[in-house]
Amino acid sequence: MVRNSRHSGRYTGRHTGEYGRHARTGGGSRTASRAITILAAVLAVALAVALGAGARAMIERSGTAPASVGANGSGSSASTLDRTQTAPKPVAVEHHGNSPDCPDRDCIAMLVNGDLLFHPNLWKHFASANTAATDGTAFNFDPLFEPMRKYIQASDIAVCEFETPIAQRGGPYTGWPVFNIPPEVADAAQHVGYHACTHATNHSWDQGAAGIDRLWDTLAANGIAQTGSYKTEEDSLKPLVIDSPTGGGKLGLVTGTVSLNGMTADADWRVDRLRQSGDPNHDSDIRRLVDKANKAREQGADVVAVAMHSLQEYLDYADSYQQSEAHALADTGAFDVIYGAGCHCAQPIEHYNGTWIIYGLGNAVSVVSTIPGHDVNNQGVTARIQFAGRKGVKGSWRVNRIDWVPSVSMRQGSYAWCPISSDKPDGVCNSEAADTAQRQRISKVIYSMGADPNVVREWRLTDETSSTSTK
């Protein structure tokens, strides 16, 4: 429109002027001159009419009327029409990450599982010829963790529960009741792909401040984010906020333990606590975790998870402490999901007051127990919690699915994390009958508090893999 307007102006002015000069200099008859002048005028009127019709058509298409249109079709209103037509529409970028069916613009798939629980009868199977080596070769736990990799890769952020402090490189090492385990466990956690670890547990103070310092420094050297026990008071005040590697948003993570096995740390800030109702510190523990959650959101966290470490062991139900503490945390409205460890047993999943609670994830890896009634120690649950929402938009986020896979501590007589889900991604772990019985037992426990199976689903990884390969 604008180009046509300028062109019509040059055309009319230049050509009528030239014909006029020819007439004055006697180049033709007066009658011919008048005819030419009339013809030029007719052409000018026709062009103006055409331009006006074009402007009206553009107004009809755009739905925007200009303030004024000049006689020759030029002016700021025509420029406005052109800008309206060519302005690009903003496109919202989606970040579905590794979520299997993200229902919103952005998603974060968080993987969590139970305790990393190491006894001498477990770590001896992964020892080198020189367990006093200080260069990281004293033990190699990679084969123990390796089967987890495909599940971690099918998530966005994987978080471990580091049950115990670690020894210095080369030892000495000790097992229960006061742990000091090989530091190569932290190396293997990094190798398999964990992004973060929590370590507020009843064993956090087993080796005092030195044990906390070693664990902190080793995880940090491996690039693993962490929270739960601290080298400095300043660190203890900082919430952990993790950027999803796939761009879906930010995850805040806080944690607390009910007990230090009767020990007392040199300062209360050393270990995040979640003491039971009736303890004089109970209310302040709740407030501290809520304050950390709020700080995490101030620092951009879209969702916040809290890990509870309980004490009563080998139960297939949530005990009174777990329920009262989890409900108290949920009632604050500060957390998007609550999950637990410490009982060394798979426990129910509950939807309470709008918040999902996974009471117990059992053990991720552990020594096989042969003590009667302790067989649950040999089993665990890995859960992928899918958060959906819009990055940076408060109030838009929710948990829309929880996938769970049961596991055992051995595969065909050798220690290795082994999934016993119905799709058998690693084949038979113990025996067909044993795997089926353990999976059915864990499934019954998980749904015993009424979890909606449309949200809480058995994680069949092979179904996702085959679905992706056919796309």
C-alpha positions as CSV (number, residue, x, y, z in Angstrom):
1,M,0.0,0.0,0.0
2,V,2.7,2.5,0.9
3,R,4.8,1.7,-2.1
4,N,1.8,2.1,-4.4
5,S,1.0,5.4,-2.8
6,R,4.4,6.8,-3.4
7,H,4.5,5.5,-6.9
8,S,1.2,7.1,-7.9
9,G,2.4,10.5,-6.6
10,R,5.5,10.4,-8.8
11,Y,3.7,9.1,-11.8
12,T,1.0,11.8,-11.7
13,G,3.2,14.8,-10.9
14,R,6.0,14.0,-13.4
15,H,4.0,13.1,-16.4
16,T,1.4,15.9,-16.3
17,G,4.2,18.4,-15.9
18,E,6.0,17.1,-19.0
19,Y,2.9,17.3,-21.1
20,G,2.3,20.8,-19.9
21,R,5.7,22.0,-20.9
22,H,5.3,20.6,-24.4
23,A,2.0,22.5,-24.8
24,R,3.6,25.8,-23.8
25,T,6.5,25.5,-26.1
26,G,4.3,24.9,-29.2
27,G,5.1,21.1,-29.6
28,G,1.3,20.3,-30.5
29,S,-2.2,21.8,-31.0
30,R,-4.1,23.4,-28.2
31,T,-6.9,20.9,-28.6
32,A,-4.5,17.9,-28.3
33,S,-3.0,19.5,-25.2
34,R,-6.4,19.8,-23.5
35,A,-7.2,16.2,-24.4
36,I,-4.0,15.0,-22.9
37,T,-4.5,17.0,-19.8
38,I,-8.1,15.6,-19.4
39,L,-6.8,12.0,-19.9
40,A,-4.1,12.5,-17.3
41,A,-6.7,13.8,-14.8
42,V,-8.9,10.8,-15.5
43,L,-6.0,8.4,-14.9
44,A,-5.1,10.2,-11.6
45,V,-8.7,9.8,-10.4
46,A,-8.8,6.2,-11.3
47,L,-5.6,5.5,-9.4
48,A,-7.0,7.3,-6.3
49,V,-10.2,5.2,-6.4
50,A,-8.3,2.0,-6.8
51,L,-6.0,2.9,-3.9
52,G,-9.0,3.7,-1.7
53,A,-10.7,0.4,-2.5
54,G,-7.5,-1.4,-1.6
55,A,-7.3,0.4,1.8
56,R,-10.9,-0.5,2.5
57,A,-10.3,-4.2,1.7
58,M,-7.3,-4.3,4.0
59,I,-9.3,-2.7,6.8
60,E,-11.9,-5.4,6.3
61,R,-9.3,-8.1,6.5
62,S,-7.4,-6.8,9.5
63,G,-10.4,-5.5,11.4
64,T,-8.4,-2.3,12.2
65,A,-9.4,1.1,10.7
66,P,-6.7,3.7,10.3
67,A,-7.2,7.2,11.8
68,S,-6.9,8.9,8.4
69,V,-5.9,7.9,4.9
70,G,-4.4,10.6,2.5
71,A,-5.8,11.3,-0.9
72,N,-3.0,9.4,-2.5
73,G,-3.3,6.4,-0.1
74,S,-0.2,7.4,1.9
75,G,0.2,8.2,5.6
76,S,0.9,6.7,9.0
77,S,-2.3,4.7,8.9
78,A,-1.2,2.7,5.9
79,S,2.1,1.9,7.7
80,T,0.1,0.7,10.7
81,L,-1.9,-1.7,8.5
82,D,1.3,-3.1,7.1
83,R,2.8,-3.6,10.6
84,T,-0.4,-5.3,11.8
85,Q,-0.2,-7.8,9.0
86,T,3.4,-8.7,9.4
87,A,3.9,-8.8,13.2
88,P,5.0,-12.3,14.3
89,K,2.9,-14.1,16.9
90,P,4.8,-15.1,20.1
91,V,5.3,-18.8,20.4
92,A,5.5,-20.4,23.8
93,V,8.3,-22.9,24.0
94,E,7.4,-26.2,25.6
95,H,9.7,-28.3,27.8
96,H,8.2,-31.7,28.3
97,G,11.6,-33.3,29.2
98,N,11.5,-37.0,29.9
99,S,7.9,-37.0,31.1
100,P,5.9,-39.7,29.3
101,D,2.7,-37.6,28.8
102,C,3.2,-34.0,29.9
103,P,-0.2,-32.4,29.9
104,D,1.0,-28.8,30.1
105,R,3.6,-26.5,28.7
106,D,6.4,-27.6,31.0
107,C,7.1,-30.7,33.1
108,I,9.7,-32.0,35.6
109,A,10.1,-35.8,36.1
110,M,11.8,-36.4,39.5
111,L,13.1,-39.8,40.3
112,V,13.5,-40.8,44.0
113,N,14.3,-44.1,45.6
114,G,15.2,-45.5,49.1
115,D,18.3,-45.7,51.2
116,L,21.8,-46.4,50.0
117,L,22.4,-48.8,52.8
118,F,25.9,-50.4,52.9
119,H,27.1,-53.1,55.3
120,P,30.4,-54.9,55.1
121,N,28.8,-58.0,53.7
122,L,27.6,-55.9,50.7
123,W,30.7,-53.8,50.1
124,K,33.1,-56.8,50.2
125,H,31.6,-58.0,46.9
126,F,32.9,-54.9,45.2
127,A,36.3,-54.7,46.7
128,S,39.5,-54.4,44.7
129,A,42.7,-56.2,45.7
130,N,43.7,-53.1,47.6
131,T,40.9,-51.8,49.8
132,A,43.3,-49.3,51.3
133,A,43.8,-47.5,48.0
134,T,43.3,-43.8,48.2
135,D,42.8,-43.1,44.5
136,G,39.2,-44.2,44.2
137,T,40.0,-47.8,43.2
138,A,39.5,-49.5,46.5
139,F,36.0,-50.5,45.5
140,N,33.9,-50.4,42.3
141,F,30.2,-50.2,42.9
142,D,29.3,-49.3,39.3
143,P,27.9,-52.8,38.5
144,L,25.6,-52.6,41.6
145,F,24.0,-49.3,40.4
146,E,24.2,-49.8,36.6
147,P,20.7,-51.3,36.1
148,M,19.2,-48.1,37.5
149,R,20.6,-46.1,34.6
150,K,17.8,-46.6,32.1
151,Y,15.3,-45.4,34.7
152,I,17.3,-42.4,35.6
153,Q,17.7,-41.5,32.0
154,A,13.9,-41.8,31.7
155,S,13.6,-39.0,34.3
156,D,14.8,-35.4,34.5
157,I,16.2,-35.1,38.1
158,A,17.3,-38.2,40.0
159,V,17.7,-37.9,43.8
160,C,19.3,-40.4,46.1
161,E,19.0,-40.9,49.9
162,F,22.5,-41.2,51.4
163,E,21.9,-43.1,54.6
164,T,25.4,-43.0,56.2
165,P,28.6,-40.9,56.4
166,I,31.6,-42.0,54.4
167,A,35.1,-42.9,55.4
168,Q,38.2,-41.2,54.1
169,R,39.8,-42.7,51.0
170,G,41.5,-45.9,52.0
171,G,39.5,-46.5,55.2
172,P,39.1,-47.5,57.9
173,Y,35.5,-48.6,57.3
174,T,32.8,-49.7,59.8
175,G,29.3,-51.0,59.5
176,W,26.3,-51.0,61.8
177,P,25.7,-49.5,64.3
178,V,28.1,-46.7,63.7
179,F,28.7,-46.5,59.9
180,N,31.8,-45.3,58.0
181,I,31.4,-46.7,54.5
182,P,33.6,-46.7,51.5
183,P,33.5,-43.3,49.7
184,E,33.4,-45.0,46.3
185,V,29.6,-45.3,46.9
186,A,29.4,-41.6,46.2
187,D,31.5,-42.1,43.0
188,A,29.1,-44.8,41.8
189,A,26.1,-42.5,42.5
190,Q,27.6,-39.9,40.3
191,H,28.5,-42.4,37.5
192,V,25.0,-43.8,37.3
193,G,23.5,-40.3,36.9
194,Y,22.1,-39.1,40.3
195,H,21.8,-35.3,40.2
196,A,21.3,-34.7,43.9
197,C,21.3,-36.6,47.3
198,T,19.6,-35.9,50.6
199,H,21.5,-36.9,53.8
200,A,19.5,-36.0,56.9
201,T,19.2,-39.4,58.5
202,N,19.4,-41.1,61.9
203,H,23.1,-42.0,61.0
204,S,24.1,-38.5,59.9
205,W,26.1,-37.9,63.2
206,D,27.7,-41.4,63.3
207,Q,31.2,-39.9,62.5
208,G,30.5,-36.4,63.9
209,A,31.3,-33.3,61.9
210,A,34.2,-35.0,60.2
211,G,31.9,-37.6,58.6
212,I,29.5,-34.8,57.4
213,D,32.4,-32.9,56.0
214,R,33.7,-35.9,54.1
215,L,30.3,-36.7,52.6
216,W,29.7,-33.1,51.6
217,D,33.1,-32.7,50.0
218,T,33.0,-36.0,48.1
219,L,29.5,-35.3,46.7
220,A,30.5,-31.8,45.8
221,A,33.6,-33.1,44.0
222,N,31.4,-35.5,42.0
223,G,29.1,-32.6,41.0
224,I,26.1,-33.9,43.0
225,A,23.9,-31.3,44.6
226,Q,23.0,-32.0,48.2
227,T,21.1,-31.1,51.3
228,G,20.4,-32.4,54.8
229,S,23.6,-32.2,56.8
230,Y,26.1,-29.3,56.7
231,K,29.7,-28.2,57.1
232,T,28.7,-24.6,58.0
233,E,25.7,-22.8,59.4
234,E,25.5,-20.6,56.3
235,D,25.1,-23.7,54.1
236,S,22.3,-25.0,56.4
237,L,20.2,-21.9,55.7
238,K,20.4,-22.2,52.0
239,P,17.6,-24.1,50.2
240,L,18.6,-26.5,47.5
241,V,17.2,-25.4,44.1
242,I,17.9,-27.6,41.1
243,D,17.4,-26.6,37.4
244,S,15.9,-29.3,35.4
245,P,18.5,-30.3,32.8
246,T,15.7,-30.6,30.2
247,G,14.5,-27.1,30.8
248,G,11.1,-27.8,32.5
249,G,11.6,-25.6,35.5
250,K,13.2,-25.6,38.9
251,L,12.9,-28.1,41.8
252,G,13.3,-27.1,45.4
253,L,14.3,-29.9,47.8
254,V,14.3,-29.9,51.6
255,T,14.6,-32.8,54.1
256,G,14.5,-33.7,57.8
257,T,15.1,-36.7,60.1
258,V,13.3,-37.7,63.2
259,S,16.3,-39.1,65.0
260,L,20.1,-39.1,65.4
261,N,20.0,-42.5,67.2
262,G,20.2,-40.8,70.6
263,M,23.3,-38.8,69.7
264,T,23.5,-35.0,69.8
265,A,25.2,-32.9,67.2
266,D,27.6,-30.1,68.2
267,A,25.1,-27.6,66.8
268,D,21.4,-28.0,65.9
269,W,22.0,-26.6,62.4
270,R,24.3,-29.6,61.5
271,V,21.5,-31.8,60.5
272,D,18.0,-30.9,59.3
273,R,15.5,-32.3,61.8
274,L,11.8,-33.3,61.8
275,R,11.2,-34.3,65.3
276,Q,7.9,-35.9,66.3
277,S,4.9,-34.3,67.7
278,G,5.3,-33.7,71.5
279,D,9.0,-32.9,71.1
280,P,9.7,-29.3,72.2
281,N,11.5,-28.8,68.8
282,H,8.7,-30.1,66.7
283,D,7.0,-26.9,65.8
284,S,10.3,-25.1,65.1
285,D,11.4,-28.0,62.8
286,I,8.2,-27.7,60.8
287,R,8.7,-23.9,60.5
288,R,12.3,-24.3,59.4
289,L,11.4,-26.6,56.6
290,V,8.6,-24.3,55.5
291,D,10.9,-21.3,55.6
292,K,13.4,-23.2,53.4
293,A,10.6,-24.1,51.0
294,N,9.5,-20.5,50.8
295,K,13.1,-19.4,50.2
296,A,13.4,-22.0,47.4
297,R,10.3,-20.5,45.7
298,E,11.8,-17.0,46.1
299,Q,14.8,-18.3,44.3
300,G,12.6,-19.5,41.4
301,A,11.6,-23.0,42.4
302,D,8.4,-24.0,40.6
303,V,7.9,-27.1,42.8
304,V,9.2,-28.1,46.2
305,A,9.6,-31.7,47.5
306,V,10.4,-32.7,51.1
307,A,12.1,-35.9,52.1
308,M,11.2,-37.4,55.5
309,H,13.6,-39.9,57.2
310,S,11.7,-42.0,59.8
311,L,13.0,-44.5,62.3
312,Q,10.6,-47.4,62.8
313,E,11.8,-50.2,60.5
314,Y,10.3,-53.1,58.5
315,L,6.7,-52.0,58.4
316,D,4.3,-52.2,55.5
317,Y,2.1,-49.4,56.8
318,A,2.7,-45.7,57.7
319,D,3.3,-45.4,61.4
320,S,1.8,-42.7,63.6
321,Y,4.9,-40.5,63.4
322,Q,5.0,-40.7,59.6
323,Q,1.3,-39.8,59.2
324,S,1.3,-37.0,61.7
325,E,4.4,-35.4,60.3
326,A,3.5,-35.8,56.7
327,H,0.0,-34.4,57.3
328,A,1.4,-31.5,59.3
329,L,3.8,-30.7,56.4
330,A,1.0,-31.1,53.8
331,D,-1.3,-28.8,55.8
332,T,1.2,-25.9,55.5
333,G,0.6,-25.9,51.7
334,A,4.4,-25.4,51.2
335,F,5.1,-28.7,49.5
336,D,4.1,-30.3,46.2
337,V,5.1,-33.8,47.2
338,I,6.3,-35.6,50.4
339,Y,8.3,-38.8,50.3
340,G,10.0,-40.9,52.9
341,A,12.8,-43.4,53.6
342,G,14.4,-44.8,56.8
343,C,12.0,-47.7,57.5
344,H,13.8,-50.0,55.0
345,C,10.5,-51.0,53.6
346,A,8.0,-50.2,50.9
347,Q,5.0,-48.3,52.3
348,P,1.7,-46.8,51.0
349,I,1.1,-43.8,48.8
350,E,-1.6,-41.4,50.0
351,H,-3.3,-38.3,48.6
352,Y,-4.0,-36.1,51.6
353,N,-5.3,-32.5,51.5
354,G,-4.2,-32.1,47.9
355,T,-0.7,-33.3,48.5
356,W,0.8,-36.7,47.4
357,I,2.7,-38.6,50.1
358,I,4.9,-41.6,49.4
359,Y,5.6,-42.9,52.9
360,G,8.4,-45.3,52.4
361,L,10.6,-46.2,49.4
362,G,12.5,-49.1,51.1
363,N,16.1,-49.6,50.2
364,A,17.6,-48.7,46.8
365,V,20.6,-51.0,47.5
366,S,21.3,-53.0,50.6
367,V,22.7,-56.2,52.0
368,V,20.3,-59.1,51.8
369,S,18.9,-59.8,55.3
370,T,18.0,-63.4,56.3
371,I,16.5,-62.3,59.7
372,P,12.8,-63.5,59.9
373,G,10.5,-60.5,59.3
374,H,13.3,-58.4,57.8
375,D,12.8,-59.7,54.2
376,V,11.2,-56.3,53.3
377,N,14.8,-54.9,53.8
378,N,15.7,-56.6,50.6
379,Q,13.1,-54.7,48.5
380,G,12.6,-51.2,47.4
381,V,10.6,-48.8,45.3
382,T,11.8,-46.3,42.7
383,A,9.3,-43.6,41.9
384,R,9.1,-41.1,39.1
385,I,7.0,-38.1,40.2
386,Q,5.8,-36.0,37.2
387,F,5.1,-32.3,37.9
388,A,3.2,-30.4,35.2
389,G,2.7,-26.6,34.9
390,R,4.2,-23.5,33.3
391,K,7.7,-22.4,34.2
392,G,7.7,-19.3,36.4
393,V,3.9,-19.3,36.8
394,K,2.9,-19.7,40.4
395,G,-0.1,-21.8,41.1
396,S,0.1,-23.6,37.8
397,W,2.0,-26.7,39.0
398,R,0.6,-30.0,40.2
399,V,1.6,-33.7,40.4
400,N,-0.2,-35.4,37.6
401,R,1.3,-38.9,37.8
402,I,3.5,-41.1,39.9
403,D,5.1,-44.1,38.3
404,W,6.6,-46.8,40.6
405,V,8.8,-49.8,40.0
406,P,9.5,-52.4,42.7
407,S,13.1,-53.8,43.0
408,V,15.1,-56.3,44.9
409,S,18.8,-56.3,45.9
410,M,20.1,-59.2,43.9
411,R,19.9,-60.7,40.4
412,Q,20.5,-64.4,40.0
413,G,22.6,-64.6,43.1
414,S,24.7,-61.5,42.5
415,Y,24.3,-58.1,44.1
416,A,22.7,-55.6,41.7
417,W,19.7,-53.4,41.8
418,C,17.0,-55.4,39.9
419,P,13.5,-54.3,38.9
420,I,10.7,-56.8,39.4
421,S,8.1,-54.9,37.4
422,S,5.7,-57.0,35.3
423,D,7.4,-56.1,32.1
424,K,10.7,-57.8,33.3
425,P,13.1,-55.3,31.7
426,D,16.1,-57.2,33.2
427,G,14.6,-60.6,33.1
428,V,14.0,-62.7,36.2
429,C,15.7,-61.4,39.3
430,N,15.2,-64.2,41.8
431,S,12.7,-66.6,40.3
432,E,9.5,-66.1,38.4
433,A,7.4,-67.1,41.4
434,A,9.4,-65.0,43.9
435,D,9.5,-61.9,41.7
436,T,5.7,-62.1,41.1
437,A,4.9,-62.6,44.8
438,Q,7.2,-59.7,45.9
439,R,5.7,-57.4,43.2
440,Q,2.1,-58.2,44.2
441,R,2.9,-57.7,47.9
442,I,4.5,-54.3,47.2
443,S,1.6,-53.3,44.9
444,K,-1.0,-54.2,47.6
445,V,1.0,-52.1,50.2
446,I,1.3,-49.1,47.8
447,Y,-2.5,-48.9,47.2
448,S,-3.6,-49.7,50.8
449,M,-4.4,-46.1,51.6
450,G,-6.5,-45.5,48.5
451,A,-4.1,-44.1,46.0
452,D,-5.8,-43.5,42.6
453,P,-4.4,-46.0,40.1
454,N,-5.1,-43.5,37.3
455,V,-2.4,-41.3,38.9
456,V,-0.2,-43.9,40.7
457,R,0.8,-46.5,38.1
458,E,3.3,-49.4,37.9
459,W,6.2,-48.2,35.8
460,R,6.6,-50.4,32.8
461,L,9.6,-48.9,31.1
462,T,9.6,-51.2,28.1
463,D,6.1,-49.8,27.2
464,E,7.6,-46.3,27.0
465,T,10.6,-47.5,25.1
466,S,8.5,-49.4,22.5
467,S,6.2,-46.4,22.2
468,T,9.1,-44.0,21.5
469,S,10.6,-46.3,18.9
470,T,7.4,-46.4,16.9
471,K,6.9,-42.7,16.7
